[in-house]
């Protein structure tokens, strides 16, 4: 072929030698990282120690809040969950759709009766018009900033998706390090489904631009309380 360059045996040998040398360097680097990595049974991602003056629950909350913030959500650690929920609802106004759960009932007790309704007996149109949804989590996963929520009825299944703002409440005692057996202790005999919620709905399908609230809530707030 006109203009083609023919590789000599010496040039070929030199290239192969360079490739072998580079692969050897990469192998040594990988072995070094594996030797220094924690074992499979170790507490990967667990804080090395609890900061002075903070309980294990508060340290887990710090990790949870940081991971949730990284995906556009926020977490609050409060002593009075009812006051915190009332403040969140009052900040934007609108009607609130709530899950049928004792904890949610207590948390929303200071919200006026004419501004809230139970999703279990509501229509799709009513839930669509709600400004907020309030859900109870079964557990919170610190390493991913996720909440595991059980929804039992047709109306409750819409709560994580239709209202533009979602409030999730949970006790500090139910903060877990990771998604494992401790986080999945809910009653499996219950009807319905479990949803893992990790921050607001987000997509980058359109021109690679992140959009919040495209197919779910644009705002997610997790309220953690001692109780």
C-alpha positions in Angstrom: 0.0 0.0 0.0 1.4 3.4 -1.0 2.5 5.5 2.0 2.0 2.7 4.5 4.6 2.3 7.2 5.9 -1.2 8.0 6.5 -1.9 11.7 9.9 -3.6 12.3 10.4 -6.4 14.7 12.4 -4.2 17.0 9.7 -1.5 17.2 7.0 -4.2 17.8 9.1 -5.7 20.6 9.7 -2.2 22.2 5.9 -1.5 22.2 5.1 -4.8 23.8 7.7 -4.3 26.5 6.2 -0.9 27.3 2.7 -2.4 27.5 3.9 -5.1 29.9 5.7 -2.5 32.1 2.5 -0.4 32.3 0.4 -3.4 33.2 2.8 -4.4 35.9 2.6 -0.9 37.4 -1.2 -1.0 37.3 -1.2 -4.4 39.0 1.0 -3.3 41.8 -1.2 -0.2 42.4 -4.4 -2.4 42.5 -2.8 -4.9 45.0 -1.7 -2.0 47.2 -5.2 -0.6 47.3 -6.8 -4.0 48.1 -4.3 -4.6 50.9 -5.2 -1.3 52.5 -9.0 -1.6 52.0 -11.3 -2.7 54.8 -12.3 -6.4 54.8 -15.7 -7.5 53.6 -17.0 -7.9 57.2 -15.8 -4.5 58.4 -18.0 -1.4 58.9 -17.5 0.3 55.6 -18.7 3.8 55.7 -19.3 3.8 59.4 -17.8 6.8 61.3 -14.5 5.8 62.9 -15.6 7.3 66.2 -18.5 9.3 67.7 -17.6 13.0 68.0 -17.4 14.1 71.6 -20.8 15.1 73.0 -22.8 13.5 70.3 -24.9 10.3 70.6 -24.6 7.5 68.0 -28.0 8.5 66.7 -26.9 12.1 66.1 -23.7 10.9 64.3 -25.8 8.7 62.1 -28.1 11.6 61.4 -25.2 13.8 60.4 -24.2 11.2 57.8 -27.8 10.8 56.7 -28.4 14.5 56.4 -25.2 14.9 54.3 -26.1 12.2 51.9 -29.7 13.5 51.5 -28.4 17.0 50.9 -26.1 15.7 48.1 -29.2 14.7 46.1 -31.2 17.9 46.8 -33.2 16.9 50.0 -32.9 18.1 53.5 -33.1 16.6 57.0 -34.0 18.2 60.3 -33.2 16.8 63.8 -35.9 18.2 66.1 -37.3 17.6 69.6 -40.9 18.6 68.8 -42.0 16.9 65.5 -45.5 18.4 65.6 -44.1 22.0 65.7 -41.5 21.2 63.0 -44.2 19.8 60.7 -46.5 22.8 61.4 -43.7 25.2 60.5 -43.0 23.4 57.2 -46.6 23.4 56.2 -47.1 27.1 57.2 -44.1 28.1 55.1 -45.8 27.4 51.8 -49.5 27.0 52.7 -51.8 24.6 50.8 -53.6 21.4 51.8 -51.8 18.4 53.2 -52.4 14.7 52.3 -51.4 12.4 55.1 -50.8 8.7 55.6 -53.0 6.8 57.9 -50.5 6.1 60.7 -50.4 6.9 64.4 -47.1 8.7 64.1 -48.3 10.8 61.2 -51.5 11.6 63.0 -49.5 12.9 66.0 -47.0 14.8 63.9 -49.8 16.6 62.0 -51.9 17.3 65.0 -51.2 21.0 65.0 -52.2 21.4 61.3 -55.8 22.7 61.0 -58.4 20.0 60.2 -59.6 21.9 57.2 -56.1 21.8 55.7 -55.4 18.1 55.8 -57.0 14.8 54.7 -56.2 11.1 54.7 -55.0 9.8 51.4 -56.4 6.4 52.0 -59.9 7.6 51.3 -59.1 10.4 48.9 -59.4 10.6 45.1 -56.5 11.0 42.8 -57.6 14.5 42.0 -57.6 15.5 45.7 -54.1 14.1 46.2 -52.9 15.9 43.0 -54.1 19.2 44.5 -52.3 18.7 47.8 -49.3 20.9 48.4 -47.7 18.4 50.8 -47.7 14.7 51.7 -46.7 13.4 55.1 -45.4 9.9 55.4 -43.9 7.8 58.2 -40.7 5.9 57.5 -40.0 2.4 58.8 -36.2 3.2 58.8 -33.7 5.6 57.5 -30.4 4.6 55.7 -27.5 6.8 56.6 -25.1 5.8 53.9 -27.5 6.7 51.1 -29.8 9.3 52.7 -32.8 7.1 52.0 -36.1 6.4 53.7 -37.9 3.1 53.6 -41.7 3.8 53.6 -44.5 1.3 53.6 -47.7 2.4 51.8 -50.8 0.2 52.2 -53.6 1.7 50.1 -54.1 3.0 46.6 -54.3 6.6 47.9 -51.2 6.2 50.1 -49.2 4.8 47.1 -49.6 8.2 45.4 -48.2 10.2 48.3 -44.5 9.8 47.3 -45.3 10.9 43.8 -48.1 13.5 43.3 -47.8 16.3 45.9 -44.9 18.6 45.0 -43.5 18.5 48.6 -43.0 15.4 50.7 -42.4 15.3 54.4 -41.1 12.1 55.9 -41.0 11.6 59.7 -39.1 9.0 61.7 -37.6 8.4 65.2 -33.8 8.8 65.6 -33.7 5.2 67.0 -34.7 3.9 63.6 -31.6 5.4 61.8 -29.6 2.6 60.3 -26.0 2.6 58.9 -26.9 0.7 55.7 -29.6 -1.2 53.8 -29.4 -4.5 55.7 -31.5 -6.8 57.9 -31.7 -4.1 60.6 -33.3 -1.7 58.2 -35.8 -4.2 56.8 -37.6 -5.1 60.0 -41.1 -4.1 58.9 -44.0 -6.5 59.1 -43.7 -8.4 55.8 -47.3 -9.8 56.2 -48.7 -6.3 55.7 -50.5 -5.5 52.4 -49.2 -2.8 50.1 -45.6 -2.1 49.1 -42.4 -0.5 50.3 -40.8 2.4 48.6 -37.2 3.6 49.0 -37.1 7.4 48.8 -33.7 9.0 48.2 -34.3 12.8 47.8 -36.5 14.7 45.4 -37.4 13.3 42.0 -34.7 14.2 39.5 -34.0 13.5 35.9 -31.5 14.6 33.3 -33.1 13.1 30.2 -33.8 16.4 28.6 -30.6 18.0 27.2 -28.6 16.5 30.1 -30.0 19.2 32.5 -31.1 18.0 35.9 -34.7 18.8 36.6 -36.3 18.3 40.0 -39.9 17.2 40.4 -40.4 15.8 36.9 -42.1 12.6 38.1 -42.3 13.0 41.8 -41.9 15.6 44.6 -39.5 18.6 43.9 -38.9 18.9 47.7 -38.2 16.2 50.2 -37.7 16.9 53.9 -37.0 14.2 56.5 -37.8 15.1 60.1 -36.0 13.0 62.6 -36.9 13.3 66.3 -36.2 11.7 69.6 -39.0 9.5 70.8 
